Amino acid sequence: MKFWWVGVGAFIFVIGVFILSLLLVKLLWAWTIPDLCPGAVKEGLVAKTISWYTSFKVAIFVAVLFGLGRTSVKK
């Protein structure tokens, strides 16, 4: 009877981790990119900050890269 609470709790946890990862991508971008590429940011070639949607796309890209890396390492 109380099993569905576990599913709801797991779903809320996954959503929380997802939102936290998007926030982490946004913060890391704003913290590192202007320091690593100041000339490109100044000329407008690279964005100084990114939107939530762009953060989502970067997170998906990184997840795919890590997924591909894990499958190529397995024997």
Distance bins in CASP14 RR format, pairs under 12 A and 6 or more apart:
PFRMAT RR
TARGET T0000
AUTHOR 0000-0000-0000
RMODE 2
METHOD distances of the structure
MODEL  1
2 8 0 0 0 0 0 1 0 0 0 0 0
2 9 0 0 0 0 0 1 0 0 0 0 0
3 9 0 0 0 0 0 1 0 0 0 0 0
3 10 0 0 0 0 0 1 0 0 0 0 0
4 10 0 0 0 0 0 1 0 0 0 0 0
4 11 0 0 0 0 0 1 0 0 0 0 0
5 11 0 0 0 0 0 1 0 0 0 0 0
5 12 0 0 0 0 0 1 0 0 0 0 0
6 12 0 0 0 0 0 1 0 0 0 0 0
6 13 0 0 0 0 0 1 0 0 0 0 0
7 13 0 0 0 0 1 0 0 0 0 0 0
7 14 0 0 0 0 1 0 0 0 0 0 0
7 15 0 0 0 0 0 1 0 0 0 0 0
8 14 0 0 0 0 0 1 0 0 0 0 0
8 15 0 0 0 0 0 1 0 0 0 0 0
9 15 0 0 0 0 1 0 0 0 0 0 0
9 16 0 0 0 0 0 1 0 0 0 0 0
9 17 0 0 0 0 0 1 0 0 0 0 0
10 16 0 0 0 0 0 1 0 0 0 0 0
10 17 0 0 0 0 0 1 0 0 0 0 0
11 17 0 0 0 0 0 1 0 0 0 0 0
11 18 0 0 0 0 0 1 0 0 0 0 0
12 18 0 0 0 0 0 1 0 0 0 0 0
12 19 0 0 0 0 0 1 0 0 0 0 0
13 19 0 0 0 0 0 1 0 0 0 0 0
13 20 0 0 0 0 0 1 0 0 0 0 0
14 20 0 0 0 0 0 1 0 0 0 0 0
14 21 0 0 0 0 0 1 0 0 0 0 0
15 21 0 0 0 0 0 1 0 0 0 0 0
15 22 0 0 0 0 0 1 0 0 0 0 0
16 22 0 0 0 0 1 0 0 0 0 0 0
16 23 0 0 0 0 1 0 0 0 0 0 0
16 24 0 0 0 0 0 1 0 0 0 0 0
17 23 0 0 0 0 0 1 0 0 0 0 0
17 24 0 0 0 0 0 1 0 0 0 0 0
17 59 0 0 0 0 0 1 0 0 0 0 0
18 24 0 0 0 0 0 1 0 0 0 0 0
18 25 0 0 0 0 0 1 0 0 0 0 0
18 52 0 0 0 0 0 1 0 0 0 0 0
18 55 0 0 0 0 0 1 0 0 0 0 0
18 56 0 0 0 0 1 0 0 0 0 0 0
18 59 0 0 0 0 1 0 0 0 0 0 0
18 60 0 0 0 0 0 1 0 0 0 0 0
18 63 0 0 0 0 0 1 0 0 0 0 0
19 25 0 0 0 0 0 1 0 0 0 0 0
19 26 0 0 0 0 0 1 0 0 0 0 0
19 52 0 0 0 0 1 0 0 0 0 0 0
19 55 0 0 0 0 0 1 0 0 0 0 0
19 56 0 0 0 0 0 1 0 0 0 0 0
19 59 0 0 0 0 0 1 0 0 0 0 0
20 26 0 0 0 0 0 1 0 0 0 0 0
20 27 0 0 0 0 0 1 0 0 0 0 0
20 55 0 0 0 0 0 1 0 0 0 0 0
20 59 0 0 0 0 0 1 0 0 0 0 0
21 27 0 0 0 0 0 1 0 0 0 0 0
21 28 0 0 0 0 0 1 0 0 0 0 0
21 52 0 0 0 0 0 1 0 0 0 0 0
21 55 0 0 0 0 1 0 0 0 0 0 0
21 56 0 0 0 0 1 0 0 0 0 0 0
21 58 0 0 0 0 1 0 0 0 0 0 0
21 59 1 0 1 0 0 0 0 0 0 0 0
21 60 0 0 0 0 0 1 0 0 0 0 0
21 62 0 0 0 0 1 0 0 0 0 0 0
21 63 0 0 0 0 1 0 0 0 0 0 0
22 28 0 0 0 0 0 1 0 0 0 0 0
22 29 0 0 0 0 0 1 0 0 0 0 0
22 50 0 0 0 0 0 1 0 0 0 0 0
22 51 0 0 0 0 0 1 0 0 0 0 0
22 52 1 0 0 1 0 0 0 0 0 0 0
22 53 0 0 0 0 1 0 0 0 0 0 0
22 54 0 0 0 0 1 0 0 0 0 0 0
22 55 1 0 1 0 0 0 0 0 0 0 0
22 56 1 0 0 1 0 0 0 0 0 0 0
22 57 0 0 0 0 0 1 0 0 0 0 0
22 58 0 0 0 0 1 0 0 0 0 0 0
22 59 1 0 0 1 0 0 0 0 0 0 0
22 60 0 0 0 0 0 1 0 0 0 0 0
22 62 0 0 0 0 0 1 0 0 0 0 0
22 63 0 0 0 0 0 1 0 0 0 0 0
23 29 0 0 0 0 0 1 0 0 0 0 0
23 30 0 0 0 0 0 1 0 0 0 0 0
23 50 0 0 0 0 0 1 0 0 0 0 0
23 52 0 0 0 0 1 0 0 0 0 0 0
23 55 1 0 0 1 0 0 0 0 0 0 0
23 56 0 0 0 0 0 1 0 0 0 0 0
23 59 0 0 0 0 0 1 0 0 0 0 0
24 30 0 0 0 0 0 1 0 0 0 0 0
24 31 0 0 0 0 0 1 0 0 0 0 0
24 32 0 0 0 0 0 1 0 0 0 0 0
24 55 0 0 0 0 1 0 0 0 0 0 0
24 58 0 0 0 0 0 1 0 0 0 0 0
24 59 0 0 0 0 1 0 0 0 0 0 0
24 62 0 0 0 0 0 1 0 0 0 0 0
25 31 0 0 0 0 0 1 0 0 0 0 0
25 32 0 0 0 0 0 1 0 0 0 0 0
25 33 0 0 0 0 0 1 0 0 0 0 0
25 49 0 0 0 0 0 1 0 0 0 0 0
25 50 1 0 0 1 0 0 0 0 0 0 0
25 51 0 0 0 0 0 1 0 0 0 0 0
25 52 0 0 0 0 1 0 0 0 0 0 0
25 53 0 0 0 0 0 1 0 0 0 0 0
25 54 0 0 0 0 1 0 0 0 0 0 0
25 55 1 0 1 0 0 0 0 0 0 0 0
25 56 0 0 0 0 1 0 0 0 0 0 0
25 57 0 0 0 0 1 0 0 0 0 0 0
25 58 1 0 1 0 0 0 0 0 0 0 0
25 59 1 0 1 0 0 0 0 0 0 0 0
25 60 0 0 0 0 0 1 0 0 0 0 0
25 61 0 0 0 0 1 0 0 0 0 0 0
25 62 1 0 0 1 0 0 0 0 0 0 0
25 63 0 0 0 0 0 1 0 0 0 0 0
26 32 0 0 0 0 0 1 0 0 0 0 0
26 33 0 0 0 0 0 1 0 0 0 0 0
26 47 0 0 0 0 0 1 0 0 0 0 0
26 48 0 0 0 0 0 1 0 0 0 0 0
26 49 1 0 0 1 0 0 0 0 0 0 0
26 50 1 0 0 1 0 0 0 0 0 0 0
26 51 0 0 0 0 1 0 0 0 0 0 0
26 52 1 0 0 1 0 0 0 0 0 0 0
26 53 0 0 0 0 0 1 0 0 0 0 0
26 54 0 0 0 0 1 0 0 0 0 0 0
26 55 1 0 1 0 0 0 0 0 0 0 0
26 56 0 0 0 0 1 0 0 0 0 0 0
26 57 0 0 0 0 0 1 0 0 0 0 0
26 58 0 0 0 0 1 0 0 0 0 0 0
26 59 0 0 0 0 1 0 0 0 0 0 0
27 33 0 0 0 0 0 1 0 0 0 0 0
27 49 0 0 0 0 1 0 0 0 0 0 0
27 50 0 0 0 0 0 1 0 0 0 0 0
27 55 0 0 0 0 1 0 0 0 0 0 0
28 34 0 0 0 0 0 1 0 0 0 0 0
28 35 0 0 0 0 0 1 0 0 0 0 0
28 36 0 0 0 0 0 1 0 0 0 0 0
28 49 0 0 0 0 0 1 0 0 0 0 0
28 50 0 0 0 0 0 1 0 0 0 0 0
28 55 0 0 0 0 1 0 0 0 0 0 0
28 58 0 0 0 0 1 0 0 0 0 0 0
28 59 0 0 0 0 0 1 0 0 0 0 0
28 62 0 0 0 0 0 1 0 0 0 0 0
29 35 0 0 0 0 0 1 0 0 0 0 0
29 36 0 0 0 0 0 1 0 0 0 0 0
29 37 0 0 0 0 0 1 0 0 0 0 0
29 41 0 0 0 0 0 1 0 0 0 0 0
29 46 0 0 0 0 1 0 0 0 0 0 0
29 47 0 0 0 0 1 0 0 0 0 0 0
29 48 0 0 0 0 1 0 0 0 0 0 0
29 49 1 0 0 1 0 0 0 0 0 0 0
29 50 1 0 1 0 0 0 0 0 0 0 0
29 51 0 0 0 0 0 1 0 0 0 0 0
29 52 0 0 0 0 0 1 0 0 0 0 0
29 54 0 0 0 0 1 0 0 0 0 0 0
29 55 1 0 0 1 0 0 0 0 0 0 0
29 57 0 0 0 0 0 1 0 0 0 0 0
29 58 1 0 0 1 0 0 0 0 0 0 0
29 59 0 0 0 0 0 1 0 0 0 0 0
29 62 0 0 0 0 0 1 0 0 0 0 0
30 36 0 0 0 0 0 1 0 0 0 0 0
30 41 0 0 0 0 0 1 0 0 0 0 0
30 46 0 0 0 0 0 1 0 0 0 0 0
30 47 0 0 0 0 1 0 0 0 0 0 0
30 48 1 0 0 1 0 0 0 0 0 0 0
30 49 1 0 1 0 0 0 0 0 0 0 0
30 50 1 0 0 1 0 0 0 0 0 0 0
30 51 0 0 0 0 0 1 0 0 0 0 0
30 54 0 0 0 0 0 1 0 0 0 0 0
30 55 0 0 0 0 0 1 0 0 0 0 0
31 48 0 0 0 0 0 1 0 0 0 0 0
31 49 0 0 0 0 0 1 0 0 0 0 0
31 50 0 0 0 0 0 1 0 0 0 0 0
32 38 0 0 0 0 0 1 0 0 0 0 0
32 41 0 0 0 0 0 1 0 0 0 0 0
32 46 0 0 0 0 0 1 0 0 0 0 0
32 48 0 0 0 0 0 1 0 0 0 0 0
32 49 0 0 0 0 0 1 0 0 0 0 0
32 50 0 0 0 0 0 1 0 0 0 0 0
33 39 0 0 0 0 0 1 0 0 0 0 0
33 40 0 0 0 0 1 0 0 0 0 0 0
33 41 1 0 0 1 0 0 0 0 0 0 0
33 42 0 0 0 0 0 1 0 0 0 0 0
33 44 0 0 0 0 0 1 0 0 0 0 0
33 45 0 0 0 0 0 1 0 0 0 0 0
33 46 1 0 0 1 0 0 0 0 0 0 0
33 47 1 0 0 1 0 0 0 0 0 0 0
33 48 1 0 0 1 0 0 0 0 0 0 0
33 49 0 0 0 0 1 0 0 0 0 0 0
33 50 0 0 0 0 1 0 0 0 0 0 0
33 54 0 0 0 0 0 1 0 0 0 0 0
33 58 0 0 0 0 0 1 0 0 0 0 0
34 40 0 0 0 0 1 0 0 0 0 0 0
34 41 1 0 1 0 0 0 0 0 0 0 0
34 42 0 0 0 0 1 0 0 0 0 0 0
34 44 0 0 0 0 0 1 0 0 0 0 0
34 46 0 0 0 0 1 0 0 0 0 0 0
34 47 0 0 0 0 1 0 0 0 0 0 0
34 48 1 0 1 0 0 0 0 0 0 0 0
34 49 0 0 0 0 1 0 0 0 0 0 0
34 50 0 0 0 0 0 1 0 0 0 0 0
35 41 0 0 0 0 1 0 0 0 0 0 0
35 46 0 0 0 0 0 1 0 0 0 0 0
35 48 0 0 0 0 0 1 0 0 0 0 0
36 46 0 0 0 0 1 0 0 0 0 0 0
36 48 0 0 0 0 0 1 0 0 0 0 0
37 43 0 0 0 0 1 0 0 0 0 0 0
37 44 0 0 0 0 1 0 0 0 0 0 0
37 45 1 0 0 1 0 0 0 0 0 0 0
37 46 1 0 1 0 0 0 0 0 0 0 0
37 47 0 0 0 0 0 1 0 0 0 0 0
37 48 0 0 0 0 1 0 0 0 0 0 0
38 44 0 0 0 0 0 1 0 0 0 0 0
38 45 0 0 0 0 0 1 0 0 0 0 0
38 46 0 0 0 0 1 0 0 0 0 0 0
38 48 0 0 0 0 1 0 0 0 0 0 0
39 45 1 0 0 1 0 0 0 0 0 0 0
39 46 0 0 0 0 1 0 0 0 0 0 0
39 48 0 0 0 0 0 1 0 0 0 0 0
40 46 1 0 1 0 0 0 0 0 0 0 0
40 47 0 0 0 0 1 0 0 0 0 0 0
40 48 0 0 0 0 1 0 0 0 0 0 0
41 47 1 0 0 1 0 0 0 0 0 0 0
41 48 1 0 1 0 0 0 0 0 0 0 0
41 49 0 0 0 0 1 0 0 0 0 0 0
41 50 0 0 0 0 0 1 0 0 0 0 0
42 48 0 0 0 0 1 0 0 0 0 0 0
46 54 0 0 0 0 0 1 0 0 0 0 0
47 54 1 0 0 1 0 0 0 0 0 0 0
47 55 0 0 0 0 0 1 0 0 0 0 0
47 58 0 0 0 0 0 1 0 0 0 0 0
49 55 0 0 0 0 1 0 0 0 0 0 0
50 56 0 0 0 0 1 0 0 0 0 0 0
50 57 0 0 0 0 1 0 0 0 0 0 0
50 58 1 0 0 1 0 0 0 0 0 0 0
50 59 0 0 0 0 0 1 0 0 0 0 0
51 57 0 0 0 0 1 0 0 0 0 0 0
51 58 0 0 0 0 0 1 0 0 0 0 0
52 58 0 0 0 0 0 1 0 0 0 0 0
52 59 0 0 0 0 0 1 0 0 0 0 0
53 59 0 0 0 0 0 1 0 0 0 0 0
53 60 0 0 0 0 0 1 0 0 0 0 0
54 60 0 0 0 0 0 1 0 0 0 0 0
54 61 0 0 0 0 0 1 0 0 0 0 0
55 61 0 0 0 0 0 1 0 0 0 0 0
55 62 0 0 0 0 0 1 0 0 0 0 0
56 62 0 0 0 0 0 1 0 0 0 0 0
56 63 0 0 0 0 0 1 0 0 0 0 0
57 63 0 0 0 0 0 1 0 0 0 0 0
57 64 0 0 0 0 0 1 0 0 0 0 0
58 64 0 0 0 0 0 1 0 0 0 0 0
58 65 0 0 0 0 0 1 0 0 0 0 0
59 65 0 0 0 0 0 1 0 0 0 0 0
59 66 0 0 0 0 0 1 0 0 0 0 0
60 66 0 0 0 0 0 1 0 0 0 0 0
60 67 0 0 0 0 0 1 0 0 0 0 0
61 67 0 0 0 0 0 1 0 0 0 0 0
61 68 0 0 0 0 0 1 0 0 0 0 0
62 68 0 0 0 0 0 1 0 0 0 0 0
62 69 0 0 0 0 0 1 0 0 0 0 0
63 69 0 0 0 0 0 1 0 0 0 0 0
63 70 0 0 0 0 0 1 0 0 0 0 0
64 70 0 0 0 0 0 1 0 0 0 0 0
64 71 0 0 0 0 0 1 0 0 0 0 0
65 71 0 0 0 0 0 1 0 0 0 0 0
65 72 0 0 0 0 0 1 0 0 0 0 0
66 72 0 0 0 0 0 1 0 0 0 0 0
66 73 0 0 0 0 0 1 0 0 0 0 0
67 73 0 0 0 0 1 0 0 0 0 0 0
67 74 0 0 0 0 0 1 0 0 0 0 0
68 74 0 0 0 0 0 1 0 0 0 0 0
END
